């Protein structure tokens, strides 16, 4: 046969693929999305957002009583940070949160508290202080040391009033 005759003959026809699975998939996706939206909208599925209570409920809500607290001020500390130039200083001041019945005991122990804080702050490297999360870590370390010196049940918290690096 010639080439022209070969092109005139119908080639073996491939069966057309059905579009039914594609259409069925799109319809099921739309129905699933609409069903999910309606379930959340009607409250059948739990949402993390809680409804705001009515103003009357806020007035009736009882806040838990805070434990009585007293604060013992620590004298400001200025320490030289180790480094090449010797001109970097850390200035710290804070207060200790204590139960009112322990104020006198903790005040009496404040020279020991200042000593342990002074020793810890002097041992800090500049890279440790420059870290963005440094204050949280340093505060936790200082509180732990204060609780060891003063007794864990006497000091509840260490409040950082000033933490400045010059």
C-alpha positions in Angstrom: 0.0 0.0 0.0 1.0 3.5 -0.5 1.5 5.9 2.2 -1.6 7.9 1.3 -3.7 4.8 1.6 -2.3 3.9 4.9 -3.2 7.3 6.4 -6.8 7.0 5.1 -7.4 3.8 7.1 -8.8 4.5 10.5 -6.1 3.8 13.1 -6.9 1.6 15.9 -9.2 3.8 18.0 -8.3 4.0 21.7 -11.3 3.8 23.9 -12.1 7.2 25.5 -11.6 7.4 29.2 -14.7 8.0 31.2 -14.9 11.3 33.0 -17.3 9.8 35.6 -14.6 9.3 38.3 -13.5 13.0 37.9 -17.0 14.3 38.1 -17.9 12.0 41.0 -14.7 13.2 42.9 -15.6 16.9 42.4 -19.2 16.4 43.5 -18.1 14.4 46.6 -15.5 17.0 47.5 -18.1 19.8 47.3 -20.6 17.8 49.4 -17.9 17.0 52.0 -16.9 20.6 52.3 -20.5 21.8 52.6 -21.2 19.1 55.1 -18.2 20.0 57.2 -19.1 23.7 57.1 -22.6 23.0 58.2 -21.5 20.6 61.0 -19.2 23.3 62.5 -21.7 26.0 62.0 -24.4 24.1 63.7 -22.1 23.1 66.6 -22.0 19.4 65.8 -18.2 19.4 65.7 -16.4 21.0 68.6 -14.7 24.3 67.8 -11.9 25.7 69.9 -13.6 29.1 70.1 -15.9 29.4 73.1 -18.8 31.7 73.1 -18.4 34.9 75.1 -20.3 34.7 78.4 -23.1 37.2 78.9 -22.2 40.3 81.0 -24.3 39.1 83.9 -22.2 35.9 84.0 -19.1 37.9 84.2 -20.4 39.8 87.2 -21.3 36.5 89.0 -18.1 34.8 88.2 -15.9 34.4 91.3 -12.2 35.0 90.8 -10.0 32.9 92.9 -8.5 34.7 95.9 -4.8 35.5 95.5 -2.5 34.2 98.2 -1.2 37.1 100.3 2.2 38.2 99.2 4.9 40.5 100.3 7.9 41.7 98.4 11.5 42.1 99.6 13.5 44.5 97.5 17.0 43.5 96.6 19.7 46.1 96.3 20.7 46.9 92.7 23.7 44.8 91.4 26.2 46.0 88.8 28.6 43.4 87.5 31.3 43.5 84.9 30.7 41.1 82.1 33.9 39.2 81.0 35.1 40.2 77.6 37.9 41.7 75.7 37.3 45.4 76.4 36.1 45.1 80.0 33.6 47.9 79.5 30.4 45.9 79.4 28.3 46.0 82.6 25.1 44.3 83.6 22.8 46.2 85.9 20.2 44.1 87.8 17.6 44.9 90.4 14.8 42.7 91.5 12.3 41.8 94.3 11.5 38.5 95.9 7.9 37.5 96.3 7.4 35.9 99.7 4.6 34.9 102.0 4.0 37.7 104.6 5.0 35.5 107.5 8.5 35.0 105.9 9.4 38.6 105.2 11.6 39.1 108.2 13.4 35.8 107.6 14.1 36.5 103.9 15.1 40.1 104.7 17.6 38.8 107.2 19.0 36.4 104.6 19.2 39.1 101.9 23.0 39.4 102.1 23.3 35.7 101.3 20.8 36.2 98.5 22.8 39.1 97.0 26.0 37.1 97.3 24.6 34.1 95.4 23.1 36.3 92.7 26.3 38.4 92.4 28.3 35.2 91.9 26.0 33.8 89.3 25.7 37.1 87.3 29.5 37.5 87.3 29.9 34.0 85.8 27.7 34.8 82.9 29.3 35.0 79.5 28.2 37.9 77.1 26.9 35.3 74.6 24.6 33.9 77.3 23.1 37.3 78.0 22.6 38.3 74.4 20.4 35.3 73.6 16.7 36.4 73.1 15.5 33.9 75.6 18.3 34.7 78.1 16.2 36.6 80.6 13.8 33.7 81.1 16.6 31.2 81.6 18.7 33.5 83.8 15.7 34.4 85.9 14.9 30.7 86.5 18.5 30.0 87.4 18.6 32.9 89.8 15.3 31.9 91.5 16.5 28.4 92.0 19.7 29.7 93.7 17.7 32.1 95.9 15.3 29.2 96.9 18.3 27.1 97.9 19.7 29.9 100.0 16.5 31.1 101.6 14.6 27.8 101.6 12.2 26.7 98.9 9.1 27.4 100.8 10.0 30.9 101.7 10.6 32.5 98.3 7.8 32.1 95.7 9.2 34.1 92.8 11.9 36.5 91.7 10.6 39.6 89.9 13.1 41.2 87.6 12.7 45.0 87.9 15.8 46.0 85.9 18.1 44.0 83.6 20.2 46.3 81.5 23.4 45.6 79.6 25.6 48.7 79.0 
